[in-house]
Each structure stands twice: as structure tokens, then as C-alpha cells.
Amino acid sequence: MNIIELHKLVSAQCPIDGLDSDGEISFKQSATHEQRSAAEALVAEHLDSLTTEVTPTERVLNEARALRSKLLDVVDGLHGSALTKAILTGINDDAVAINTFKEGLRDITTIDLTGAASEAEMRILVRDRYKELAAAAPMSVQLEFLKAIK
């Protein structure tokens, strides 16, 4: 079993944002304690049997997951601020846009890389998807995005 197969197995049982090759799970906020425990047990059961060979696709997706994790940490704070602003002012445009950006981040690893002829082309496809997401996001998110990719 490789890390992608394990990721699919775990995500079928528990809402996750990602799974690193060292077994570190990034849970979605909606994951219950029971789901988290079951996911951790599943990873522990299979972690030692993972194949260590990392394919170019896995390498690119792992890089995408790492950036996504940094961005989600920052964007969660911005989303909270936008929700507070929406409650106080009744204007929730930023909150909706940030939520859409977060959904796009969560889906980043589902990008179709099969048409890429090389690892470099895969990185370009992922980079372009990140750019699309950022371009549609509020300016506060775009600024944090630029900081995160440096």
C-alpha cells in the first residue's frame, strides 16, 4: 500500500484535509473524536507497511498538501474575523469568499495530473490552480497567500 491508497482509505472513514507519509493526519474541523481515533488507528495499522518509494505525483501532491496546510492555518483566522464582521455588519461577502477559497484548498489534491508529462508540468498545474483560487479570494487572503508561497 502506498500513501495515496492509505489516504483514500482514511478519508473514506473520517473527514481529513491530508495525510503525510509519516502518518501525520490533518483533520477537518467536522471530524468527530471517534472518527479521529478510528483514523489514527487505521494509519497506525498500515504505516509500517507503506511502500517508501514516492512517485513524482505523490511528491507534487505532498508539496501541495504542505502549502495547503500553511494556508488553511492562516485562512481559518481570516475566516473567523470575516464571520465576526458579518455578524456585526450584516455583510458577509468576505466570509463567503474565504469559505469558497478554503473549499478549493481542500480539493487541491484532487487535481488531475495525468496529462502532465513531467514532475515540473505537474507542479505548474498545481501552481496554476492555487493562482486561480487566490485570484478569486479577497485581498486579505491574497496577501497571506503571497506570504505563504515565499
Secondary structure, DSSP 8 states (H G I E B T S, - for coil): --HHHHHHHHHTTS-EEEE-TTS-EEE-TT--HHHHHHHHHHHHHHHTT------HHHHHHHHHHHHHHHHHHHHHHHHHHHHHHHHHHS--HHHHHHHHHHHHHHTGGG---TT-SSHHHHHHHHHHHHHHHHHTS-HHHHHHHHHHH-
